[in-house]
């Protein structure tokens, strides 16, 4: 089947995202944009994934469960699972590797944990925009071994992209790389290139998306679908 996907969306849990980014709001905007599958990818924390799962189930929206992990080099990496428990286990491990710096809501914004309709039930204590103590070179194999799709985020961006922070794109077995603008043909011939919204506000959802051919929204099926995006 032909499908439109956006696998880089932040909820209100991410301190840089709008507080109106509740699970139901995200799903409603994704449905309105006629996306077929979405993923929630908050910064180094997965506490809004259960509510996200409920919102997707209610709306009949296919979804993946993920997070955007930040490495010791402050390179962002999307880690996407088709199983909620696997995502929660991996996300809790990532959170444990964040420094014990508490969030300052006045400086960085709230980090609310919410129900499906946005009711606040708690807050993430650590500052989520910090980098973990896990290197990029360790995180990629860790994510793959845990069963995730592993996609370095916005590799061509000046902030938190692999090329700008590492000076090059290491030759690791990513499932794809996310880009915002034009990509070097050599990169596009080695790894599938995807484009997602990196949305922090409701009106940003689906501002960038990727079209694929897939039989299912599982990690193996999507991995195969991404291979179809390789530049020949």
N, C-alpha and C positions, 0 to 999 in steps of 0.2 A: 504494500500500500504506500501511497505517497503521503508524507507527513511533514508538518511544520512544527519545529521544536524550538524551545527557548530554555536552556538549561543553566542560566545564570541570573537568578532572581533573589533579592534580599528582602527579608521581612523586617518588621519593626525591631526585631532583636538586634540587628546590626546597627551600631550607633550612628552610622552615616546614612541610615535609611529613614524615610518618613514614618511617623508614628501611625499613619493611616494604613500602612502596609500590613494589614491583618491577613491571616490565611484566606478568609472568605473574599476579601477584596482582591487579593492576588488572583485567585481562581476565577472570579467574575470577570476581571479585566482580560485574563488569558482566554476565557471563553468568548468574550466579545471580539477579541482579535483573531478568533478562529484558529488558535493554536491547538495542536493535537496532543502534545505532551509537554510538560514543564517540570522544572526542578527547583526546589528551594535550596539556596546555597548561602546561608549566613556565614559571617566571619567566625571561623574556628569554634562554632557552637551549634548544637543540634536540638536545643530544647523546644523549638517551635515546630519540629518535624511531626510529632504526633497530631497536633492540631491541623497542620497542613494536610496530612493523610486523610483526616476526617473531612476537611473541606473538599478535597479532590473526590473522595468517595461519594459525597452528597451530590456533587455536580456531574459525576460521570467523567471526570477529567483524568486521563492517564498521567502518571507522574513518576519521577525518580526522587530519591531522598539523598540530599548531599550537604556539603559545606564547602566553603572556600577557605582552605588552610593557608596560613602564611608561614613561610619557612624562616630559618634563622637569617637568611639573606634578604628577607622581606619580599620574596617572590610569591605571588598568589597562585594557588593550584586548586582547580575544581576536582573534587572527589565525589563521584556519583554512584549510588547504589540502587538496585531494584528491590532491596529488602530493607524494611525499616529497622529491624533489630541490628543488622550489620552496620547500618549507617549510625545508629545510636552508639553502638560499641566503639566504632572507629572515632566518632566525634568526641566521645568522652575521653578517649585517649589523647586526641589532639588538644582538647581543652586543658588536660593535666600538664601539657608541655608549655602552656603559656606562662609567662612570668607572673608572680603573685602581686602585680600592680592592680589595685582596685580601680574600677571605673570612676571617673569624676563626671557625673551627669551634667553639671553646669558647663563643663568644658567640652565634653565629647558627645553628650546626648544620652538619653535613657537607653537601656538595653532590656526591654520588657519581654518576659515570657508570657504568652497569651493563650487564651482558649481560641477555638475556631472562629468566634465572632469578635475577637479582639479584647476580651476582658483580661486585665492584667492579673496574673497569679503569682508573679515574682519577678526577679531581675537577675541577670547574669552578673556575678560579682566582679570577675576579672575584666580588665579592659580588652575587648575583643579585637581591636585593630592592631594590637601588638603582634610581633612575630613570635613564633614558637622557638624552642631550642633545637628543632629538627632541621637538618640541612636539606636543601632541595634534592641533593643526590641520594639522600636516604628516604625522603618522603615519597618520591615517585614509586620505588619498588615496594614500600610499605603499603601504599594505597592499592597497588595492583595485587599484591598478595592477599589483601583483605577482601578482594572481590569487587573493587571499584573500577569504574571508568576513570582514568586519570588524564586530565586536560589542563596544562598550564594556561593560566588566565591571561587575556589581553597581552600576548607576548610582545606586541609592537608598541605598547604604551610606555611613556617615560616613568610613570610611577608603578612600582610593584609588578613589572613585567620581567620575564626571564632575560631577555636580551639586554635591557637597560641595566639590570642589577647584576647580572653575571658577566656581561660583555659578549655573550654568545648563547646559542641555544644548544645545550648539551645533547649528545646523541643517545637519548634514553628512549625506552619503548612506550612513549605516550600513546594513548588511543586516538588523540587528536590534539591540535593546538588551537586556542581561541585567538582570533585577531580582530582588530577594529578597522584597520585600513588595509592598504595593499601589502601583500606578503611576497617576500623573495621567492621566485620560482623554485629555487633549490630546496627551500623549506617545504613548499607546497608539494614537491615531488617525493619528499620523505615522510611527511605526516599529513593526515587529513586536516584541512583548515575549516573550522567552524566559526560562526558568528552568532553571538547571543547578546541579549540586551544589557546585561549588568545593571538591571533596573533597581533603583532605590526609591522610586516614586511610582504611583499607579500608572501615570500616563507614559512611563518609559517602557512598560512591558511590551515586548514584541517590536520595539524600535529597530532591533536587529534580531534576525532569526535564521535558522538553517533549514533547508528543505532536503529531506532524505527519502530513500526507499527502504522500508523495513517491514518485516513480517510481525514484529512484536516490539514492545518497549521493555526489553530485558537487556541486561548487560551484554550477553553474547550476541544477541540480534543487533543491538546498536553498534557494537564493535565492528560487526560485519558491514553494517550500513555505512559507517564512517569510511571504511576502506574504499567504498565506491566514490568518495569525494577526492581521492588522491589525484593530483595533477599528473596526467600521463605524459 
